Amino acid sequence: MLKNIDILKNEKNLLAFSHGSDSTALFYILENASINFDLAFVNYKTRKQSDEEENSARELADKFNKKIFIKVVKLDLQSSSNFEKHARDIRWNFFEELALKFGYKNIITAHQLNDKFEWFLMQFSKGAGLNELLGMQKIDKKEHFNIIRPLLDVSKQEILNFLKDNNIHFFHDSSNDNVKFKRNFIRSKFSDEFIKLYANGLKKSFCILQNDAKNLKSELVFRKYDLFIIKNDECFLRGIDKCLKKLGYVISENQRKNITQSCVIGGKFAICKNEKYIFICPFLSVKMDKKFKEICRVLRVPSKIRPYLFAKEINPNNLKNFL
């Protein structure tokens, strides 16, 4: 079931584990493939079963001699105006903290084909381009670690069959049945039944679309940490979309329309243009020394990216060919 796992071998890996069907199946698949990994578990305290899941996760980690990191957060499922986003932010901040603190090279998630198709339909319903529609990738390379999704071509039914055939226990999160959340609504009304009928065709279509995206993407000409430089051509919006996704940010249609010569997106990311190139990086506010500022002034480095260059000790002279 698992393909192309060489990137995980002989590396320090962290599995995002919930003890649901997908992450439980992935646990055993990785273990059977002799991949070394530890676990990260978040208990949101939203259901009576949450503590039982946490205890079972601890027992599983102990049984297979793995480290497990637990984060307990009390979230109110009813009162939160955007529970899913809040939970996701907490989860990913936790994973990133662990990766940085303990040197994990790969964060492994159990996203599968149904998740990918749900995302596709959610973006399609809002009006989106190819990069937004495709969403999750098998490998996302971040500054300090990679995000690996080994099950992205595997359907939910294939996962459930694997668990049943191997008599593996997992937990069902009842909050996934709540159709007040858009993702659950799409899953219940559209995506799951579609995949049951057309899984093979869907896999082929995603593969073709992925190749199309590669052919259409704006060429990345330079990257240093989270500083991206792309060509300022007719495909620049797709290039900006792709770079911001690598930084964990999905740009809205309204933001896309309002990208100017120099702007800050979402209060977090600087986008600056000149005649040939576009510069994208985190937007920072730091005090720079006079010598550095003078070098940037002479080279005409866009002002909004200067703080990031200074913070990351990137020599502005390295950007001469793009200024």
Salt bridges, closest charged atoms under 4 A:
ASP6 OD1 - LYS9 NZ 3.98
ASP22 OD1 - LYS156 NZ 3.07
GLU31 OE1 - LYS66 NZ 2.95
ASP51 OD1 - LYS45 NZ 2.78
GLU53 OE1 - ARG47 NH2 2.91
GLU54 OE2 - ARG58 NH2 3.01
ASP89 OD2 - LYS85 NZ 2.78
GLU118 OE1 - ARG183 NH1 3.50
GLU118 OE2 - ARG187 NE 2.89
GLU132 OE2 - ARG256 NH2 1.93
ASP140 OD2 - ARG149 NH1 2.99
GLU143 OE2 - HIS144 NE2 3.43
GLU143 OE2 - LYS312 NZ 2.81
ASP153 OD2 - LYS138 NZ 2.49
GLU158 OE1 - LYS203 NZ 3.09
ASP173 OD1 - ARG47 NE 2.91
ASP177 OD2 - HIS172 NE2 2.85
GLU193 OE2 - LYS196 NZ 3.35
GLU219 OE1 - LYS231 NZ 3.13
ASP226 OD1 - ARG223 NH2 3.49
ASP241 OD2 - ARG256 NH2 3.27
GLU253 OE1 - ARG256 NH1 2.47
GLU294 OE2 - ARG297 NH2 2.61
